[in-house]
C-alpha cells in the first residue's frame, strides 16, 4: 500500500511523520514544489523511524502512480493568509481564493498520475476545496478532514490559540489525516466525521460517515429542524461591505473550475 503527500510544509511534514510512525503504508511519497525540501523532510523522518515497515521518499507527481490515497496539504495557511482574527466571521474562508487557484494547478497533475486514488483534502478550508477537487477529478472519491479535529478539540478558538503560540497547527491534523488514510487503505468501514459530498445539500459537509477503500460508503444524515434546514442550503454570509470574492462559496468555485 502506498500514500502520497502533496506539500512538505508544516502540515505535510506532520502528515508524513504520522503515516510513518503509525505504519499506515508500505511506501510514502512526499511531493513539494521545492524538491530539496521534500527530500530533506523525507530523509529526516526516515533516519529517525524505528520501524522498517514503511519507506518514505521524496518524489515528483509521476511517482504517485499506484497510490491508494493522496493527501493534499499545499496552500496558504491561517497565519500567512490573515485568517486568525477571532472576530472575523469569515475565518478560514479568507484562504479560499488563493488555495482554490493552487488546487486548479495541482489537481490535473495528481489525477494524471493517480486517477484511481482517494483524494484527502487537508488544506484550509477543507470542505469547499473538496468540492472543487470533486469537480476537477470528476469522481466522488474525494474526502476532506472535515470537522474531526475540531470535534476532538471541541473549542471554537483552540486552533487560533495554537497558531498564536506556534505559528501553525500541524501535529493534530497530521495524526487525524494519517488515521483517515489508514481506514481507507485497510477498508475498515469505520465511522468518522469526515467531509464528503452530500447529494441532499449539494455541497461537501462533515457528517459521520462509513469509510472504505473507495471513500465514503454511507453518510449518516441528521434530522434538521425546519429552521436549520433552509439555512444549511444557503451560501455563507459575508461580513461588512467587502465585495464577494469569485470563490466565496462552493457553487462559485465549481462553476469556475
C-alpha positions as CSV (number, residue, x, y, z in Angstrom):
1,X,0.0,0.0,0.0
2,X,1.2,3.5,-0.9
3,X,0.3,7.0,0.1
4,X,1.2,10.3,-1.5
5,X,1.5,13.6,0.4
6,X,1.4,16.8,-1.6
7,X,3.2,19.6,0.3
8,X,6.2,19.3,2.6
9,X,5.5,22.3,4.8
10,X,4.5,22.1,8.4
11,X,1.2,20.2,7.9
12,X,2.6,18.0,5.1
13,X,5.6,17.1,7.2
14,X,3.4,16.2,10.1
15,X,1.1,14.1,7.9
16,X,4.1,12.2,6.5
17,X,5.6,11.7,10.0
18,X,2.3,10.4,11.4
19,X,1.9,8.0,8.4
20,X,5.4,6.5,9.1
21,X,5.0,6.3,12.8
22,X,1.6,4.5,12.5
23,X,3.0,2.2,9.8
24,X,-0.1,3.0,7.7
25,X,1.5,2.2,4.3
26,X,4.5,0.4,2.9
27,X,5.5,3.5,1.0
28,X,5.0,7.2,1.5
29,X,5.9,9.6,-1.4
30,X,6.4,13.3,-0.4
31,X,5.9,15.8,-3.2
32,X,6.7,19.5,-2.9
33,X,7.3,22.3,-5.4
34,X,10.8,22.6,-3.8
35,X,12.2,19.1,-4.3
36,X,15.1,19.7,-1.9
37,X,12.6,20.4,0.9
38,X,10.7,17.2,0.2
39,X,14.0,15.3,0.2
40,X,15.1,16.8,3.4
41,X,11.9,16.1,5.3
42,X,11.7,12.5,3.9
43,X,15.4,11.9,4.9
44,X,14.9,13.3,8.4
45,X,11.9,11.1,9.0
46,X,13.5,8.0,7.5
47,X,16.6,8.2,9.7
48,X,14.5,8.5,12.9
49,X,11.9,5.9,12.1
50,X,12.2,2.9,14.4
51,X,10.3,0.7,12.1
52,X,11.3,-0.5,8.6
53,X,7.8,-1.4,7.6
54,X,7.3,2.0,5.9
55,X,9.6,3.5,3.3
56,X,9.4,7.3,2.9
57,X,11.0,9.1,0.0
58,X,10.7,12.4,-2.0
59,X,9.3,12.3,-5.5
60,X,7.6,14.0,-8.3
61,X,4.0,13.8,-9.4
62,X,4.7,10.8,-11.7
63,X,5.9,8.9,-8.6
64,X,2.3,9.0,-7.3
65,X,1.4,6.2,-9.6
66,X,-0.3,3.3,-7.7
67,X,-1.1,5.3,-4.6
68,X,-4.3,4.4,-2.7
69,X,-4.6,7.8,-1.0
70,X,-3.3,11.3,-1.9
71,X,-3.2,13.8,0.9
72,X,-3.2,17.4,-0.4
73,X,-1.7,19.8,2.2
74,X,-0.4,22.6,-0.1
75,X,-1.7,26.1,0.3
76,X,-1.7,29.3,2.2
77,X,-2.2,28.7,6.0
78,X,-4.2,30.7,8.5
79,X,-1.1,32.7,9.7
80,X,0.2,33.8,6.3
81,X,-3.4,34.2,4.9
82,X,-4.6,36.5,7.7
83,X,-7.3,34.2,9.0
84,X,-6.5,34.4,12.7
85,X,-8.8,37.2,13.8
86,X,-11.2,35.7,16.3
87,X,-13.8,38.4,15.5
88,X,-13.8,37.7,11.7
89,X,-16.9,35.6,10.8
90,X,-15.2,34.5,7.6
91,X,-12.4,32.7,9.4
92,X,-10.6,30.2,7.1
93,X,-12.8,31.2,4.2
94,X,-10.4,34.1,3.7
95,X,-7.9,31.4,2.4
96,X,-10.3,30.1,-0.2
97,X,-9.5,32.1,-3.3
98,X,-5.7,31.6,-3.2
99,X,-5.9,27.9,-2.3
100,X,-8.6,27.3,-4.9
101,X,-6.3,28.7,-7.5
102,X,-3.5,26.4,-6.3
103,X,-5.8,23.4,-6.4
104,X,-6.7,24.1,-10.0
105,X,-3.0,23.9,-10.8
106,X,-2.2,20.8,-8.7
107,X,-5.2,18.5,-9.3
108,X,-4.6,17.8,-13.0
109,X,-1.0,16.7,-12.2
110,X,-2.2,14.5,-9.4
111,X,-5.0,13.0,-11.5
112,X,-2.7,12.3,-14.4
113,X,-0.5,10.1,-12.2
114,X,-3.1,8.6,-9.8
115,X,-6.5,8.6,-11.4
116,X,-7.9,5.9,-9.1
117,X,-6.7,7.3,-5.8
118,X,-8.9,8.6,-3.0
119,X,-8.2,12.3,-2.6
120,X,-7.9,13.6,1.0
121,X,-8.1,17.4,1.2
122,X,-6.2,18.7,4.2
123,X,-5.7,22.4,3.1
124,X,-7.9,25.0,4.7
125,X,-10.8,25.5,4.2
126,X,-11.1,21.8,3.5
127,X,-14.8,21.3,2.7
128,X,-15.1,24.0,0.0
129,X,-11.8,22.8,-1.5
130,X,-13.0,19.2,-1.5
131,X,-16.0,20.5,-3.6
132,X,-13.6,21.9,-6.1
133,X,-11.4,18.8,-6.1
134,X,-14.5,16.7,-6.8
135,X,-15.4,18.8,-9.8
136,X,-11.9,18.7,-11.2
137,X,-11.5,15.0,-10.5
138,X,-14.9,14.1,-12.0
139,X,-15.4,11.4,-9.3
140,X,-16.7,11.1,-5.7
141,X,-13.6,9.6,-4.2
142,X,-12.9,12.9,-2.5
143,X,-12.7,13.4,1.3
144,X,-11.9,16.3,3.5
145,X,-10.5,16.2,7.0
146,X,-13.8,17.9,7.9
147,X,-14.7,18.6,11.5
148,X,-12.9,15.6,13.1
149,X,-10.1,17.6,14.6
150,X,-12.4,20.4,15.6
151,X,-14.6,17.8,17.3
152,X,-11.7,16.5,19.2
153,X,-10.7,19.9,20.4
154,X,-14.3,20.9,21.0
155,X,-13.3,24.5,21.4
156,X,-14.0,27.2,18.8
157,X,-10.8,29.0,19.2
158,X,-8.4,26.2,20.0
159,X,-6.8,26.3,16.6
160,X,-6.2,30.0,16.7
161,X,-4.6,29.6,20.2
162,X,-2.2,27.0,18.7
163,X,-1.3,29.3,15.8
164,X,-0.7,32.3,18.1
165,X,1.7,30.2,20.1
166,X,3.4,28.1,17.4
167,X,2.5,29.9,14.1
168,X,0.8,26.8,12.7
169,X,-1.4,23.9,13.7
170,X,0.2,20.8,12.4
171,X,0.5,17.7,14.6
172,X,-3.1,17.2,15.4
173,X,-4.2,17.4,11.7
174,X,-1.3,15.2,10.8
175,X,-2.4,12.4,13.1
176,X,-6.1,12.8,12.1
177,X,-5.1,12.6,8.4
178,X,-3.0,9.5,8.9
179,X,-5.9,7.8,10.6
180,X,-8.2,8.6,7.8
181,X,-5.8,7.2,5.3
182,X,-5.4,4.1,7.4
183,X,-9.1,3.5,7.4
184,X,-9.3,3.8,3.6
185,X,-6.3,1.7,2.9
186,X,-7.4,-1.1,5.1
187,X,-11.0,-0.9,4.1
188,X,-12.0,-0.8,7.7
189,X,-15.6,0.5,7.4
190,X,-15.1,2.8,10.4
191,X,-17.4,5.7,11.1
192,X,-15.6,9.1,11.2
193,X,-16.8,12.7,10.9
194,X,-15.1,13.5,7.6
195,X,-16.2,15.8,4.8
196,X,-17.7,14.3,1.6
197,X,-20.2,15.4,-1.0
198,X,-23.8,15.5,0.2
199,X,-26.3,15.0,-2.6
200,X,-29.0,16.2,-0.1
201,X,-27.5,19.6,0.2
202,X,-25.4,19.8,-3.0
203,X,-22.1,20.6,-1.2
204,X,-19.4,18.9,0.9
205,X,-20.4,18.6,4.5
206,X,-18.7,17.0,7.5
207,X,-21.0,14.3,8.8
208,X,-20.5,10.8,10.4
209,X,-19.6,8.6,7.5
210,X,-18.7,5.0,6.9
211,X,-15.3,4.9,5.2
212,X,-14.0,2.1,2.9
213,X,-11.3,1.7,0.2
214,X,-13.3,3.7,-2.3
215,X,-14.1,6.6,0.1
216,X,-17.4,7.1,1.7
217,X,-19.9,4.2,1.6
218,X,-22.6,5.7,3.7
219,X,-23.4,9.1,5.3
220,X,-25.5,9.3,8.4
221,X,-27.8,12.3,7.9
222,X,-29.0,14.0,11.0
223,X,-32.6,15.3,11.1
224,X,-32.7,19.1,10.8
225,X,-35.3,21.4,12.2
226,X,-37.4,23.5,9.9
227,X,-35.3,26.5,10.9
228,X,-31.9,24.8,10.2
229,X,-32.7,23.0,7.0
230,X,-33.0,26.1,4.7
231,X,-30.1,27.7,6.4
232,X,-27.9,24.7,5.5
233,X,-28.6,25.2,1.8
234,X,-27.6,28.9,1.8
235,X,-24.1,30.0,0.8
236,X,-22.1,31.6,3.7
237,X,-22.8,35.2,4.6
238,X,-20.1,37.7,4.0
239,X,-19.1,40.2,6.6
240,X,-19.2,44.0,6.3
241,X,-19.3,45.6,2.9
242,X,-16.3,43.9,1.4
243,X,-17.2,42.7,-2.2
244,X,-17.9,39.0,-2.7
245,X,-14.9,37.1,-4.0
246,X,-15.1,34.9,-7.0
247,X,-14.7,31.8,-4.9
248,X,-16.8,32.7,-1.9
249,X,-18.9,29.6,-1.9
250,X,-18.7,26.1,-3.3
251,X,-21.1,26.7,-6.1
252,X,-19.0,29.6,-7.4
253,X,-15.7,27.7,-7.0
254,X,-17.1,24.8,-9.0
255,X,-18.6,27.0,-11.7
256,X,-15.2,28.5,-12.5
257,X,-13.3,25.2,-12.2
